[in-house]
Amino acid sequence: MSRVNLLLLVVLVLTALAVVSAQHRARKLYSELEREQEKSRQFDIEWGQLQLEQSTWAAHGRVEKIARAKLGMGLPGADKLVVMPPRAVTGGEP
């Protein structure tokens, strides 16, 4: 009878250690999950800020202002415009 009790005690101790180990791993993984979710939220915030910055830099008025001021660009005069008539498409070839 004492061998059975000893065997059951060993099984009980091993099971208890396995439970403790599993709980520790689960807490560790949960902590890591929380950190990764926080990183994801920070990346979402940064992405929104970058999209806002891109729309600011690419605003039509800003691009036009820089083109006129720094590159000396402007609308061509009427004498510089050439209007091309549409080309007829035949046989599916361009």
Biopython code that builds the backbone (N, CA, C, O; Angstrom):
import numpy as np
from Bio.PDB.StructureBuilder import StructureBuilder

atoms = [
    (1, "MET", "N", (0.822, -1.196, 0.000)),
    (1, "MET", "CA", (0.000, 0.000, 0.000)),
    (1, "MET", "C", (0.863, 1.255, 0.000)),
    (1, "MET", "O", (0.488, 2.242, -0.633)),
    (2, "SER", "N", (1.979, 1.256, 0.670)),
    (2, "SER", "CA", (2.825, 2.440, 0.747)),
    (2, "SER", "C", (3.460, 2.771, -0.601)),
    (2, "SER", "O", (3.724, 3.939, -0.889)),
    (3, "ARG", "N", (3.710, 1.752, -1.432)),
    (3, "ARG", "CA", (4.254, 2.033, -2.770)),
    (3, "ARG", "C", (3.229, 2.754, -3.621)),
    (3, "ARG", "O", (3.566, 3.670, -4.371)),
    (4, "VAL", "N", (1.992, 2.345, -3.506)),
    (4, "VAL", "CA", (0.926, 3.013, -4.257)),
    (4, "VAL", "C", (0.799, 4.465, -3.799)),
    (4, "VAL", "O", (0.663, 5.373, -4.618)),
    (5, "ASN", "N", (0.844, 4.672, -2.489)),
    (5, "ASN", "CA", (0.765, 6.039, -1.952)),
    (5, "ASN", "C", (1.956, 6.873, -2.412)),
    (5, "ASN", "O", (1.800, 8.038, -2.775)),
    (6, "LEU", "N", (3.139, 6.277, -2.397)),
    (6, "LEU", "CA", (4.341, 6.981, -2.855)),
    (6, "LEU", "C", (4.235, 7.323, -4.337)),
    (6, "LEU", "O", (4.588, 8.430, -4.744)),
    (7, "LEU", "N", (3.760, 6.399, -5.132)),
    (7, "LEU", "CA", (3.576, 6.626, -6.563)),
    (7, "LEU", "C", (2.551, 7.736, -6.799)),
    (7, "LEU", "O", (2.765, 8.614, -7.635)),
    (8, "LEU", "N", (1.445, 7.698, -6.067)),
    (8, "LEU", "CA", (0.437, 8.747, -6.200)),
    (8, "LEU", "C", (0.976, 10.110, -5.777)),
    (8, "LEU", "O", (0.628, 11.130, -6.373)),
    (9, "LEU", "N", (1.817, 10.130, -4.757)),
    (9, "LEU", "CA", (2.431, 11.376, -4.298)),
    (9, "LEU", "C", (3.352, 11.950, -5.387)),
    (9, "LEU", "O", (3.340, 13.153, -5.651)),
    (10, "VAL", "N", (4.137, 11.085, -6.003)),
    (10, "VAL", "CA", (5.027, 11.531, -7.088)),
    (10, "VAL", "C", (4.204, 12.071, -8.255)),
    (10, "VAL", "O", (4.526, 13.123, -8.808)),
    (11, "VAL", "N", (3.146, 11.358, -8.632)),
    (11, "VAL", "CA", (2.274, 11.818, -9.719)),
    (11, "VAL", "C", (1.633, 13.159, -9.359)),
    (11, "VAL", "O", (1.536, 14.049, -10.204)),
    (12, "LEU", "N", (1.196, 13.303, -8.103)),
    (12, "LEU", "CA", (0.584, 14.549, -7.643)),
    (12, "LEU", "C", (1.571, 15.714, -7.723)),
    (12, "LEU", "O", (1.218, 16.799, -8.183)),
    (13, "VAL", "N", (2.799, 15.490, -7.278)),
    (13, "VAL", "CA", (3.819, 16.540, -7.307)),
    (13, "VAL", "C", (4.145, 16.929, -8.752)),
    (13, "VAL", "O", (4.246, 18.112, -9.075)),
    (14, "LEU", "N", (4.306, 15.930, -9.608)),
    (14, "LEU", "CA", (4.594, 16.214, -11.013)),
    (14, "LEU", "C", (3.448, 16.978, -11.678)),
    (14, "LEU", "O", (3.684, 17.906, -12.452)),
    (15, "THR", "N", (2.230, 16.593, -11.379)),
    (15, "THR", "CA", (1.065, 17.285, -11.928)),
    (15, "THR", "C", (1.003, 18.725, -11.433)),
    (15, "THR", "O", (0.709, 19.639, -12.204)),
    (16, "ALA", "N", (1.277, 18.923, -10.163)),
    (16, "ALA", "CA", (1.273, 20.281, -9.598)),
    (16, "ALA", "C", (2.342, 21.136, -10.257)),
    (16, "ALA", "O", (2.093, 22.298, -10.580)),
    (17, "LEU", "N", (3.523, 20.582, -10.460)),
    (17, "LEU", "CA", (4.589, 21.323, -11.146)),
    (17, "LEU", "C", (4.202, 21.652, -12.594)),
    (17, "LEU", "O", (4.515, 22.734, -13.091)),
    (18, "ALA", "N", (3.535, 20.734, -13.252)),
    (18, "ALA", "CA", (3.093, 20.977, -14.624)),
    (18, "ALA", "C", (2.061, 22.099, -14.671)),
    (18, "ALA", "O", (2.089, 22.935, -15.574)),
    (19, "VAL", "N", (1.151, 22.119, -13.698)),
    (19, "VAL", "CA", (0.142, 23.184, -13.635)),
    (19, "VAL", "C", (0.804, 24.540, -13.410)),
    (19, "VAL", "O", (0.472, 25.518, -14.080)),
    (20, "VAL", "N", (1.735, 24.594, -12.472)),
    (20, "VAL", "CA", (2.443, 25.846, -12.190)),
    (20, "VAL", "C", (3.204, 26.310, -13.428)),
    (20, "VAL", "O", (3.175, 27.489, -13.780)),
    (21, "SER", "N", (3.876, 25.384, -14.075)),
    (21, "SER", "CA", (4.631, 25.714, -15.289)),
    (21, "SER", "C", (3.704, 26.231, -16.391)),
    (21, "SER", "O", (4.027, 27.210, -17.064)),
    (22, "ALA", "N", (2.569, 25.585, -16.573)),
    (22, "ALA", "CA", (1.619, 26.010, -17.612)),
    (22, "ALA", "C", (1.048, 27.394, -17.291)),
    (22, "ALA", "O", (0.894, 28.218, -18.192)),
    (23, "GLN", "N", (0.736, 27.656, -16.031)),
    (23, "GLN", "CA", (0.226, 28.973, -15.655)),
    (23, "GLN", "C", (1.280, 30.060, -15.875)),
    (23, "GLN", "O", (0.964, 31.151, -16.350)),
    (24, "HIS", "N", (2.513, 29.761, -15.532)),
    (24, "HIS", "CA", (3.589, 30.731, -15.728)),
    (24, "HIS", "C", (3.754, 31.048, -17.215)),
    (24, "HIS", "O", (3.890, 32.210, -17.599)),
    (25, "ARG", "N", (3.741, 30.014, -18.038)),
    (25, "ARG", "CA", (3.873, 30.212, -19.492)),
    (25, "ARG", "C", (2.694, 31.006, -20.035)),
    (25, "ARG", "O", (2.874, 31.884, -20.879)),
    (26, "ALA", "N", (1.496, 30.706, -19.560)),
    (26, "ALA", "CA", (0.315, 31.427, -20.029)),
    (26, "ALA", "C", (0.401, 32.905, -19.648)),
    (26, "ALA", "O", (0.063, 33.767, -20.459)),
    (27, "ARG", "N", (0.840, 33.207, -18.445)),
    (27, "ARG", "CA", (0.985, 34.610, -18.021)),
    (27, "ARG", "C", (2.056, 35.321, -18.831)),
    (27, "ARG", "O", (1.895, 36.480, -19.213)),
    (28, "LYS", "N", (3.137, 34.623, -19.087)),
    (28, "LYS", "CA", (4.224, 35.194, -19.876)),
    (28, "LYS", "C", (3.744, 35.500, -21.304)),
    (28, "LYS", "O", (4.031, 36.571, -21.838)),
    (29, "LEU", "N", (3.021, 34.570, -21.915)),
    (29, "LEU", "CA", (2.496, 34.771, -23.265)),
    (29, "LEU", "C", (1.463, 35.892, -23.300)),
    (29, "LEU", "O", (1.417, 36.668, -24.255)),
    (30, "TYR", "N", (0.636, 35.977, -22.262)),
    (30, "TYR", "CA", (-0.356, 37.046, -22.207)),
    (30, "TYR", "C", (0.324, 38.411, -22.102)),
    (30, "TYR", "O", (-0.100, 39.379, -22.732)),
    (31, "SER", "N", (1.374, 38.469, -21.307)),
    (31, "SER", "CA", (2.131, 39.712, -21.173)),
    (31, "SER", "C", (2.746, 40.108, -22.513)),
    (31, "SER", "O", (2.725, 41.279, -22.891)),
    (32, "GLU", "N", (3.285, 39.137, -23.220)),
    (32, "GLU", "CA", (3.868, 39.406, -24.537)),
    (32, "GLU", "C", (2.789, 39.854, -25.519)),
    (32, "GLU", "O", (3.024, 40.748, -26.332)),
    (33, "LEU", "N", (1.616, 39.245, -25.450)),
    (33, "LEU", "CA", (0.499, 39.645, -26.304)),
    (33, "LEU", "C", (0.115, 41.096, -26.054)),
    (33, "LEU", "O", (-0.120, 41.847, -27.000)),
    (34, "GLU", "N", (0.051, 41.490, -24.805)),
    (34, "GLU", "CA", (-0.281, 42.876, -24.465)),
    (34, "GLU", "C", (0.748, 43.847, -25.040)),
    (34, "GLU", "O", (0.384, 44.894, -25.575)),
    (35, "ARG", "N", (2.034, 43.502, -24.931)),
    (35, "ARG", "CA", (3.088, 44.361, -25.482)),
    (35, "ARG", "C", (2.944, 44.500, -26.996)),
    (35, "ARG", "O", (3.078, 45.596, -27.541)),
    (36, "GLU", "N", (2.672, 43.394, -27.662)),
    (36, "GLU", "CA", (2.533, 43.425, -29.124)),
    (36, "GLU", "C", (1.298, 44.217, -29.546)),
    (36, "GLU", "O", (1.332, 44.922, -30.555)),
    (37, "GLN", "N", (0.219, 44.110, -28.792)),
    (37, "GLN", "CA", (-0.978, 44.889, -29.107)),
    (37, "GLN", "C", (-0.718, 46.379, -28.921)),
    (37, "GLN", "O", (-1.222, 47.194, -29.693)),
    (38, "GLU", "N", (0.057, 46.742, -27.912)),
    (38, "GLU", "CA", (0.417, 48.148, -27.701)),
    (38, "GLU", "C", (1.271, 48.658, -28.862)),
    (38, "GLU", "O", (1.088, 49.781, -29.330)),
    (39, "LYS", "N", (2.209, 47.818, -29.322)),
    (39, "LYS", "CA", (3.013, 48.198, -30.488)),
    (39, "LYS", "C", (2.114, 48.406, -31.701)),
    (39, "LYS", "O", (2.303, 49.350, -32.469)),
    (40, "SER", "N", (1.148, 47.530, -31.866)),
    (40, "SER", "CA", (0.227, 47.636, -32.998)),
    (40, "SER", "C", (-0.557, 48.947, -32.936)),
    (40, "SER", "O", (-0.737, 49.613, -33.956)),
    (41, "ARG", "N", (-1.024, 49.318, -31.738)),
    (41, "ARG", "CA", (-1.735, 50.591, -31.590)),
    (41, "ARG", "C", (-0.829, 51.765, -31.923)),
    (41, "ARG", "O", (-1.263, 52.721, -32.566)),
    (42, "GLN", "N", (0.430, 51.700, -31.490)),
    (42, "GLN", "CA", (1.379, 52.780, -31.793)),
    (42, "GLN", "C", (1.640, 52.867, -33.296)),
    (42, "GLN", "O", (1.733, 53.963, -33.849)),
    (43, "PHE", "N", (1.757, 51.718, -33.952)),
    (43, "PHE", "CA", (1.955, 51.720, -35.402)),
    (43, "PHE", "C", (0.737, 52.295, -36.128)),
    (43, "PHE", "O", (0.887, 53.006, -37.122)),
    (44, "ASP", "N", (-0.462, 51.992, -35.639)),
    (44, "ASP", "CA", (-1.674, 52.552, -36.239)),
    (44, "ASP", "C", (-1.689, 54.071, -36.111)),
    (44, "ASP", "O", (-2.065, 54.773, -37.049)),
    (45, "ILE", "N", (-1.281, 54.576, -34.954)),
    (45, "ILE", "CA", (-1.228, 56.025, -34.739)),
    (45, "ILE", "C", (-0.201, 56.644, -35.682)),
    (45, "ILE", "O", (-0.466, 57.663, -36.320)),
    (46, "GLU", "N", (0.966, 56.024, -35.764)),
    (46, "GLU", "CA", (2.024, 56.551, -36.640)),
    (46, "GLU", "C", (1.583, 56.519, -38.102)),
    (46, "GLU", "O", (1.872, 57.447, -38.857)),
    (47, "TRP", "N", (0.882, 55.450, -38.505)),
    (47, "TRP", "CA", (0.396, 55.336, -39.880)),
    (47, "TRP", "C", (-0.576, 56.477, -40.200)),
    (47, "TRP", "O", (-0.504, 57.074, -41.274)),
    (48, "GLY", "N", (-1.465, 56.770, -39.284)),
    (48, "GLY", "CA", (-2.397, 57.879, -39.486)),
    (48, "GLY", "C", (-1.674, 59.205, -39.614)),
    (48, "GLY", "O", (-2.027, 60.035, -40.452)),
    (49, "GLN", "N", (-0.660, 59.405, -38.783)),
    (49, "GLN", "CA", (0.110, 60.645, -38.860)),
    (49, "GLN", "C", (0.862, 60.748, -40.179)),
    (49, "GLN", "O", (0.941, 61.827, -40.766)),
    (50, "LEU", "N", (1.415, 59.634, -40.650)),
    (50, "LEU", "CA", (2.133, 59.643, -41.927)),
    (50, "LEU", "C", (1.195, 59.899, -43.100)),
    (50, "LEU", "O", (1.568, 60.585, -44.051)),
    (51, "GLN", "N", (-0.014, 59.356, -43.041)),
    (51, "GLN", "CA", (-0.981, 59.621, -44.110)),
    (51, "GLN", "C", (-1.362, 61.095, -44.132)),
    (51, "GLN", "O", (-1.484, 61.691, -45.202)),
    (52, "LEU", "N", (-1.549, 61.684, -42.953)),
    (52, "LEU", "CA", (-1.854, 63.106, -42.869)),
    (52, "LEU", "C", (-0.699, 63.935, -43.424)),
    (52, "LEU", "O", (-0.915, 64.894, -44.166)),
    (53, "GLU", "N", (0.508, 63.567, -43.066)),
    (53, "GLU", "CA", (1.690, 64.289, -43.561)),
    (53, "GLU", "C", (1.803, 64.169, -45.082)),
    (53, "GLU", "O", (2.120, 65.144, -45.763)),
    (54, "GLN", "N", (1.545, 62.983, -45.607)),
    (54, "GLN", "CA", (1.620, 62.788, -47.053)),
    (54, "GLN", "C", (0.581, 63.641, -47.768)),
    (54, "GLN", "O", (0.876, 64.250, -48.797)),
    (55, "SER", "N", (-0.629, 63.687, -47.230)),
    (55, "SER", "CA", (-1.661, 64.499, -47.891)),
    (55, "SER", "C", (-1.315, 65.981, -47.828)),
    (55, "SER", "O", (-1.662, 66.738, -48.734)),
    (56, "THR", "N", (-0.629, 66.402, -46.761)),
    (56, "THR", "CA", (-0.203, 67.796, -46.649)),
    (56, "THR", "C", (0.864, 68.112, -47.691)),
    (56, "THR", "O", (0.785, 69.130, -48.379)),
    (57, "TRP", "N", (1.868, 67.231, -47.805)),
    (57, "TRP", "CA", (2.950, 67.469, -48.761)),
    (57, "TRP", "C", (2.464, 67.406, -50.205)),
    (57, "TRP", "O", (3.002, 68.100, -51.068)),
    (58, "ALA", "N", (1.462, 66.591, -50.477)),
    (58, "ALA", "CA", (0.995, 66.403, -51.849)),
    (58, "ALA", "C", (-0.196, 67.286, -52.196)),
    (58, "ALA", "O", (-0.801, 67.102, -53.252)),
    (59, "ALA", "N", (-0.547, 68.233, -51.343)),
    (59, "ALA", "CA", (-1.688, 69.109, -51.622)),
    (59, "ALA", "C", (-1.438, 69.872, -52.927)),
    (59, "ALA", "O", (-0.336, 70.363, -53.170)),
    (60, "HIS", "N", (-2.466, 69.960, -53.752)),
    (60, "HIS", "CA", (-2.336, 70.567, -55.082)),
    (60, "HIS", "C", (-1.799, 71.992, -55.001)),
    (60, "HIS", "O", (-0.910, 72.367, -55.765)),
    (61, "GLY", "N", (-2.331, 72.775, -54.087)),
    (61, "GLY", "CA", (-1.890, 74.167, -53.955)),
    (61, "GLY", "C", (-0.419, 74.270, -53.596)),
    (61, "GLY", "O", (0.285, 75.137, -54.114)),
    (62, "ARG", "N", (0.049, 73.413, -52.731)),
    (62, "ARG", "CA", (1.463, 73.436, -52.335)),
    (62, "ARG", "C", (2.361, 73.046, -53.497)),
    (62, "ARG", "O", (3.381, 73.691, -53.739)),
    (63, "VAL", "N", (1.988, 71.994, -54.218)),
    (63, "VAL", "CA", (2.778, 71.549, -55.362)),
    (63, "VAL", "C", (2.832, 72.648, -56.424)),
    (63, "VAL", "O", (3.886, 72.915, -57.000)),
    (64, "GLU", "N", (1.694, 73.274, -56.673)),
    (64, "GLU", "CA", (1.654, 74.337, -57.683)),
    (64, "GLU", "C", (2.516, 75.526, -57.259)),
    (64, "GLU", "O", (3.222, 76.103, -58.086)),
    (65, "LYS", "N", (2.464, 75.893, -55.990)),
    (65, "LYS", "CA", (3.251, 77.012, -55.477)),
    (65, "LYS", "C", (4.743, 76.737, -55.634)),
    (65, "LYS", "O", (5.492, 77.615, -56.064)),
    (66, "ILE", "N", (5.179, 75.535, -55.292)),
    (66, "ILE", "CA", (6.596, 75.175, -55.416)),
    (66, "ILE", "C", (7.005, 75.129, -56.884)),
    (66, "ILE", "O", (8.097, 75.570, -57.240)),
    (67, "ALA", "N", (6.129, 74.593, -57.739)),
    (67, "ALA", "CA", (6.445, 74.522, -59.166)),
    (67, "ALA", "C", (6.637, 75.918, -59.748)),
    (67, "ALA", "O", (7.527, 76.129, -60.572)),
    (68, "ARG", "N", (5.825, 76.856, -59.333)),
    (68, "ARG", "CA", (5.956, 78.224, -59.846)),
    (68, "ARG", "C", (7.175, 78.929, -59.250)),
    (68, "ARG", "O", (7.928, 79.584, -59.971)),
    (69, "ALA", "N", (7.371, 78.796, -57.934)),
    (69, "ALA", "CA", (8.429, 79.554, -57.256)),
    (69, "ALA", "C", (9.822, 78.971, -57.507)),
    (69, "ALA", "O", (10.741, 79.711, -57.859)),
    (70, "LYS", "N", (9.988, 77.698, -57.337)),
    (70, "LYS", "CA", (11.325, 77.107, -57.410)),
    (70, "LYS", "C", (11.703, 76.630, -58.804)),
    (70, "LYS", "O", (12.873, 76.669, -59.183)),
    (71, "LEU", "N", (10.722, 76.186, -59.557)),
    (71, "LEU", "CA", (11.029, 75.618, -60.868)),
    (71, "LEU", "C", (10.670, 76.551, -62.018)),
    (71, "LEU", "O", (10.961, 76.248, -63.175)),
    (72, "GLY", "N", (10.044, 77.677, -61.712)),
    (72, "GLY", "CA", (9.675, 78.639, -62.756)),
    (72, "GLY", "C", (8.638, 78.091, -63.729)),
    (72, "GLY", "O", (8.594, 78.495, -64.891)),
    (73, "MET", "N", (7.822, 77.189, -63.259)),
    (73, "MET", "CA", (6.813, 76.596, -64.139)),
    (73, "MET", "C", (5.543, 77.437, -64.103)),
    (73, "MET", "O", (5.266, 78.134, -63.127)),
    (74, "GLY", "N", (4.798, 77.356, -65.162)),
    (74, "GLY", "CA", (3.528, 78.067, -65.243)),
    (74, "GLY", "C", (2.713, 77.507, -66.391)),
    (74, "GLY", "O", (3.152, 76.603, -67.102)),
    (75, "LEU", "N", (1.529, 78.051, -66.563)),
    (75, "LEU", "CA", (0.686, 77.607, -67.666)),
    (75, "LEU", "C", (1.265, 78.117, -68.980)),
    (75, "LEU", "O", (1.713, 79.262, -69.042)),
    (76, "PRO", "N", (1.268, 77.309, -70.025)),
    (76, "PRO", "CA", (1.776, 77.772, -71.311)),
    (76, "PRO", "C", (0.808, 78.769, -71.942)),
    (76, "PRO", "O", (-0.395, 78.742, -71.681)),
    (77, "GLY", "N", (1.348, 79.629, -72.758)),
    (77, "GLY", "CA", (0.502, 80.598, -73.452)),
    (77, "GLY", "C", (-0.296, 79.919, -74.549)),
    (77, "GLY", "O", (-0.027, 78.777, -74.921)),
    (78, "ALA", "N", (-1.277, 80.637, -75.057)),
    (78, "ALA", "CA", (-2.146, 80.076, -76.096)),
    (78, "ALA", "C", (-1.355, 79.727, -77.344)),
    (78, "ALA", "O", (-1.709, 78.784, -78.052)),
    (79, "ASP", "N", (-0.297, 80.464, -77.627)),
    (79, "ASP", "CA", (0.506, 80.180, -78.813)),
    (79, "ASP", "C", (1.339, 78.899, -78.661)),
    (79, "ASP", "O", (1.833, 78.374, -79.659)),
    (80, "LYS", "N", (1.501, 78.400, -77.465)),
    (80, "LYS", "CA", (2.294, 77.188, -77.217)),
    (80, "LYS", "C", (1.434, 75.920, -77.178)),
    (80, "LYS", "O", (1.971, 74.812, -77.195)),
    (81, "LEU", "N", (0.121, 76.070, -77.126)),
    (81, "LEU", "CA", (-0.762, 74.907, -77.034)),
    (81, "LEU", "C", (-0.988, 74.290, -78.404)),
    (81, "LEU", "O", (-1.185, 75.000, -79.390)),
    (82, "VAL", "N", (-0.959, 72.984, -78.459)),
    (82, "VAL", "CA", (-1.252, 72.251, -79.688)),
    (82, "VAL", "C", (-2.355, 71.255, -79.361)),
    (82, "VAL", "O", (-2.202, 70.426, -78.464)),
    (83, "VAL", "N", (-3.451, 71.333, -80.076)),
    (83, "VAL", "CA", (-4.576, 70.432, -79.855)),
    (83, "VAL", "C", (-4.532, 69.357, -80.921)),
    (83, "VAL", "O", (-4.530, 69.655, -82.116)),
    (84, "MET", "N", (-4.498, 68.125, -80.495)),
    (84, "MET", "CA", (-4.434, 67.000, -81.430)),
    (84, "MET", "C", (-5.825, 66.399, -81.579)),
    (84, "MET", "O", (-6.514, 66.157, -80.588)),
    (85, "PRO", "N", (-6.228, 66.163, -82.808)),
    (85, "PRO", "CA", (-7.538, 65.521, -82.999)),
    (85, "PRO", "C", (-7.458, 64.053, -82.574)),
    (85, "PRO", "O", (-6.388, 63.447, -82.636)),
    (86, "PRO", "N", (-8.591, 63.479, -82.141)),
    (86, "PRO", "CA", (-8.570, 62.072, -81.745)),
    (86, "PRO", "C", (-8.242, 61.180, -82.941)),
    (86, "PRO", "O", (-8.656, 61.465, -84.065)),
    (87, "ARG", "N", (-7.511, 60.122, -82.702)),
    (87, "ARG", "CA", (-7.122, 59.198, -83.763)),
    (87, "ARG", "C", (-8.145, 58.079, -83.850)),
    (87, "ARG", "O", (-8.588, 57.561, -82.825)),
    (88, "ALA", "N", (-8.513, 57.712, -85.036)),
    (88, "ALA", "CA", (-9.472, 56.628, -85.229)),
    (88, "ALA", "C", (-8.784, 55.299, -84.973)),
    (88, "ALA", "O", (-7.649, 55.084, -85.398)),
    (89, "VAL", "N", (-9.477, 54.411, -84.275)),
    (89, "VAL", "CA", (-8.931, 53.094, -83.983)),
    (89, "VAL", "C", (-9.530, 52.119, -84.972)),
    (89, "VAL", "O", (-10.748, 52.027, -85.130)),
    (90, "THR", "N", (-8.634, 51.385, -85.642)),
    (90, "THR", "CA", (-9.125, 50.383, -86.622)),
    (90, "THR", "C", (-8.510, 49.032, -86.304)),
    (90, "THR", "O", (-7.317, 48.943, -86.016)),
    (91, "GLY", "N", (-9.296, 48.009, -86.354)),
    (91, "GLY", "CA", (-8.811, 46.646, -86.195)),
    (91, "GLY", "C", (-8.245, 46.318, -84.827)),
    (91, "GLY", "O", (-7.522, 45.332, -84.684)),
    (92, "GLY", "N", (-8.552, 47.108, -83.830)),
    (92, "GLY", "CA", (-8.095, 46.797, -82.485)),
    (92, "GLY", "C", (-6.640, 47.146, -82.224)),
    (92, "GLY", "O", (-6.153, 46.924, -81.116)),
    (93, "GLU", "N", (-5.932, 47.681, -83.205)),
    (93, "GLU", "CA", (-4.545, 48.084, -83.009)),
    (93, "GLU", "C", (-4.487, 49.542, -82.575)),
    (93, "GLU", "O", (-5.310, 50.342, -83.020)),
    (94, "PRO", "N", (-3.555, 49.903, -81.734)),
    (94, "PRO", "CA", (-3.454, 51.307, -81.295)),
    (94, "PRO", "C", (-2.926, 52.228, -82.362)),
    (94, "PRO", "O", (-2.792, 53.430, -82.129)),
]
sb = StructureBuilder()
sb.init_structure("model")
sb.init_model(0)
sb.init_chain("A")
sb.init_seg("    ")
for serial, (resi, resn, name, xyz) in enumerate(atoms, 1):
    if name == "N":
        sb.init_residue(resn, " ", resi, " ")
    sb.init_atom(name, np.array(xyz, "f"), 0.0, 1.0, " ", f" {name:<3s}", serial, name[0])
structure = sb.get_structure()
